[in-house]
């Protein structure tokens, strides 16, 4: 039997036929030329009997795209909790609309082979890694290789948000000591990781205390002081998974940025040409509360943390990132294009959503197609409220959570998001259905 690889590039009309080498039994391999980053390779396999030229088998058609850097910041999503799109909306920003404020233009990489991850990381000066409820893979070797490559002409910065990092490293969730030479000691600034999982009960809220005037956590301290609230880790309510926070004993060079009681739960560290930070909680799972004896819906000062501040951006700015380009994916000309907060909020079962569409820069009226959609906390579309061209002006639509289109069941109590999109403008806001 002979096997051929058939491929083309960028959906071209020319197919290349390459004979594959039989390396053992039914295993075949071949090498195709290297291509520029961003090139799409489409391919399939064909099999022939050695005695004739008639095709005896053809595989499905597959494709892949050679990785290409497009932005200055790399976002590594090392979890299976959410889709990539939802993760970007939660943790760093997505051009199609974000839950987190001040979204950051970014490229995304999912955790796979460590060597490949290290190679991709080397293209960037700033890397944000989020591990969600539990990390898919241990990327410590890749991160160490990345930071070891920092230089005066190519400084590097690495931020890790991982609530169960210690359990991943040991497999047993036992307290772990690190020494000089270890990535965790040299770069993250961890002497001991433990007490591990000092909170691990579903639904338990843990107060997270910032350090006043610290460059990474003072935004929390300022908001607490201005609004007479405190900052809490509550991932069960916000993200649907149980919190497992680890305590940290720092190395002499590391600084505490967040604490829970006597436990350090967030640190930062730096050296020649590099900066790093590690927090043992998921920053999208935090909220501001004035009274935790009340439900979030009844707390008059309740606020989701990522709607107030962007922890990834705080790290990036400390590490020298210029957020000037942030405006390119946030609200364009907010005085002109505007998505308004729904009212009433919380609501049951109806609420009103307003938005404004302005004239085009050339003075023409309207901005083309306008969509207004509702999503649940997992990023699944619940309803489309507007999907048509609109002239410039102010609009308001009613959303009825008990009367959904296409015969869908009414919504249950919880947090939902609505997103307005028109042209290059997009905006997302949160609303609460309380029955």
N, C-alpha and C positions, 0 to 999 in steps of 0.2 A: 504494500500500500504506500502511496505517496500523498503528502498533505501540503497544501499551499495556503499561504496567508495572502489575502486580497485586501488592499487598503487604498484609501484616498485621503486627501487633506482638504480641510475647509469646505467640505461638501462639493468638491470639484467633480468634473465629469470623467476624469482620467483615473482608472483603477490600475494599481500596480500589483503584479502577481509574483510572489516570492516563494520559492520552494523551501520547505522547512526540513530541518535535519532530525532524523530519528535517533534520539539519544538513549532510549531504553524502552523495550516493550511498546506500549502505545503512547509514549511521551515524545513530543516533537517541540522543537524550538527554532527560532530564527532571529535575526537582528535587522531592524530597519534603520534608515538614516535618522540622525537627530534633526529636530525642527525647532523653529523659534518659539519662545514662550507665547502662549495664546493660540497656538495652532490646534485645530480640532482634527483628530485622527479617527476615521471611521473604518471598520474592518470586519471581515468574516473569514471563515475557514472553509476550504473544500477538500474532499478526500477522493482519491482515485485508486482503483485497482492497478497494480503494476502492469498487468497484461493489456490494458486498454486505456483509452483517453476519455471515456465517459465518466462524468461526475457521479459518484456513488453516495455523496453526502455533502450537505451544505449547512453550516451553522447559522444561528441567528446573527443579525448585524449588531455590532457593539460600537461604542464610540467613547472617547475620552479627550480631554483638552489639557494640553501642557500648561502647567501652572504659570501664571504671569502676575507679577506685582503690579497693582494699580493704585494703591494708597500707601500712606506713610506708616499706618498702624496695622499690626496683625492681631486679629482676634482668634484665639484658639478655644474652641468649645469642646471640652473634654468630658462630655456627659451625654446621656441618652434621655434626659428628662423632657426636653422640648425639641421641636423641629429647629433647624438652623435659623429659619426666618424668625421664629418666636424668640430664640435665644438672643439674636442680634437686637431685637426690639427691647428686650429686657435689660441687657447688660452693657450695650455699647452704642447702638443706633443702627437703623436700617433706612435706606433711602425711601422705601415705600411706606414709612410711618413707624414711629417708635413710641414705646411706653416711657422710656427713660428720657429725662431732659438733656438738653445740650448734646445731641447725638454726634458721634465722631465718625468721619469717613474711615472705613476700615476694609481690609480683606479678611476673609474667614478661612480657617483651616480646621478640619476635624481631626481628632486624634487617631492616628494609625501607626505606621512604622516609626520608631524613634529616630532612625537615621534620616528618613525623609523629612520628619518634623524639624530636625536640627538644620537641615539644608534650607528649608523654607524660612525658618526663623532668621537665618543669617542674612536674608535680604532686607531686614527691617531694623530700625533703631529703637522701635517701641513695640513691645509684645504684651498683650493682655490675655491671661488664661483663666478660664472659669471652669470649675469641676462639678458644679451643681450639687445634687444630693450625694453623689459618689463618683469619683473619677473613673473614666473608662480605661485609662492607661497611665503608667508611671512615666512621665516625661522629664524626670529629674536629670537624666543623662543629657538629653537634648538641651535643656535649659542651662546646664552647666557648660556645655560646649558653646552655647550661644554667648553667655556672659564672658567666658574665657577669651572670646574673640574680640572683645571691646578694645578700641584703640583711640588715641587722641583725635584722629580724623573720622572715626566711626564709633561714637559712644553708643552704649546699648542699655536698655531698661526693660525690666521684667516684673510684671505684677501677677500674683497668684491668689485667687480666691478659691479656697478649698476647705470645706467643713470636715472632710473625712480623709485628709491626706495621710495622717498617721496610720490609719487602718490599712490603707493601700500599701504603705511601705513595709509594714510588718506582717500583714495578713492576720494578725491576732488582736490588733488595737491595743497593744501593750505600750507603755511609756517608753520612749526611745531617746537615748543620748547620742549626740553627734560630736565629732572631733574635727580638728583642723584637717583639711583635705577633703572633707565631705562637702558636697554642694550645699546641703542645708545649713551647715555651720559657716562656711566661707562666704556664701552669697545671701542666703535668706536671713542669716543672723540668728539661727536657732541653736541653742545649747542643748535644751531638752524639750521634746514635744510630749507633753503630758503634764498634768492629768488629762488623759484622753477621754473623749465622750463624757465630760462631766455633766452634760445634759443630753438626754437621749429619749425623752418621753414625748410622744406625739401631742401637739397642741400646747406644750409648755413654752412660755415666752421668757426670754432672757434679756435683761437690760444691758445695752452696750454703751459704755461711757467713752466719749472722745477725750483727747488731750487738748486743752485750750492752747491756741496759737500754733498747734502742729500743722504743717503744710498739707497733710493728707486728711486730717480729721477735724480741722477747725470749722469747716462748713457745718458740721453736725453741732458743734458746741455753740456756734453763732445762732443757729436755728432754734436750738433748745432754749437759749437765753432769751431770744426775742419773742418766743411764743409760749414760754413756760410749759414746755413739754420735755419728754425724755425719749431716747432712741431705743427701740426694742427689736430683737431678733425673733421673728414669728413666721418661719417658713411654712408651717402647716397651714396657716390661714392664707398666706399670700401665694405660695407656690405648690402646695399640696404634698410636701414631704416633711419628714421629721428632722429636727435639728440635732446635729451631733458636733458640738463645739469642742475643740481641743485647747488646752492652756499651753502657753509658751514660756520657757525660761530663755532669756535672750543672751547672746554673746556680748562681750564688752562694747562692740562697735555698733550694735543695733539699738534702735530707739522704739519705745512703745508708742503706738498711735491709737489703739483701742484697748479697753479693759472691761472685764466683767467682775465686779467685786475686787478680789485680790489677784485675779487671774489676768494675765496679758493674753489678748486674743487677736492682736494686730500689731505688726512691726514694720519698720523700714530699715534699710541698710544701704550703704554705698561704699564704693571704693574708686580707685583710679579709672575713670572713663565709664563707670557703670553705676546703676542704681537698681534696687530691688525692693519689693514690698510683698508681704504675705499676711493675709487675714484668714482666720479659721472659721469664717462664716460666709454665707452667700449674701452679698450686699443687696440683691434684688428681693431678699426675704426680710427686709427691715422696714419698720414703720415708726412714725412719731405718734406718741400717745400722751394725753393729759390725764387720763383716768383708765387704767387697765382693768378696773372692776366692771367697766361698761363694755358692751360689744363695740367693735370698731365703728359700726354704723351709727351708734348712739354717742360716740365720743366726739364732742363738738370740735376738737382740734386734731382729729385723726388725719394723718397724711401718709401716703406711701412714700418711702424714702427716695425711690428713684424718680419720683415726680418733683422732688425738691432739689436733689443734688445728684451728680454723676460721679461715683467713686472712681471709676476708671479715668475720667478726665482729670480729677484731682491728682491722681498719680502721674499722669502724663505731663501735666503742667509742671509738677515738681521735677520731673525728669527732663525738662527742657522742650517739651512739645509746644508748638505754636498753634493755638486753637483758632487761628484766623479763618481757616476754611470751614469751621463748624457751621457757619451761616449758610453754606451752600446746600445743606440738606435739612435745615430747619425751616421755619416759616419764612418764606420770601415776602418781604415787605409786610410785616404783620399789621401795620396800620391799614393796609388795603385788603389783604386776604386774611380772613379770620374765622376760626372755628370756635364757637362759644361753648361755655359750660352748660350742660343740660340743666333744666329746672322742671319740676323739683328734683332734688337729688339728696338723699335716696328717694326712690319713687316706687309706686305700686298701683296699677301695673303700667301707667302711661307717664311719659315725660316728653318735654319739648326740647328740640335741638336746633339752635340757630347758627347760621354762618353767613359770611359776607364775601361777595365776589366783586372785584373792582374792574374798572376799564383797563384795557390793554395799554401798554406804553405808547402805542401809536394813536391812542385816542379812540380806537374802535371799541364798541360795546361788547361785553361778553368775554369769556375765556375758554370757550369750547366745552368739551365733555366734563361733567362734574359727577363724582360718585361719593356717596355717603353710605358707609357700611358699618354694621355692628358685629363684633367678634367676642367670643368668650375668652377666658384667661389662657386657654391653650392655643389661641390664635385661629380657632375654627370660625368660619363665617356663620353668623346667626341670621342676618337679614340684610337686604339691600334696600335702603330708604330712598336714595336718589341715584339715578343712572341715566342722565340726559344732559343735553347742552343747556347752559344757563346764561342769561344776560347779566350784566353787572347789576348789583343790588343786594339787598338783605333778604334772607330767606329763613323760614322756620318750618320744621316738619315735626309731626308727632310720632313717637315710637311707642307701640303697645306691646309689652312683653308677654301678654297673654294671647295675642292674636298675630301669629307669625305667618308669612306666606307659604305657599306650597303644602299646606296642611301640617306644618311642623308643630310639635308640641310646645305649649307655652314654657317660658323660661322659669327656672327655679331661682331662689334667692342667691345672690352672689355678685361678684365684680364682673363688669363687662366693659368693653372699649368700643368707641366709635371713631371712625377715621374718615376724614374728608380729603379727597384728592382731586386736583384740577391742574392740568399742565405740569409744571415743575414743583408746584406747591403741594405739601401734604401736612396734616396735623392729626394727632391722636389725643383723645381725652378719655378719662375713666368715669364710669357711672356705676351706681350701686342699686340693684333691685332688692328691696327689702319687703318680704311678705309678712 
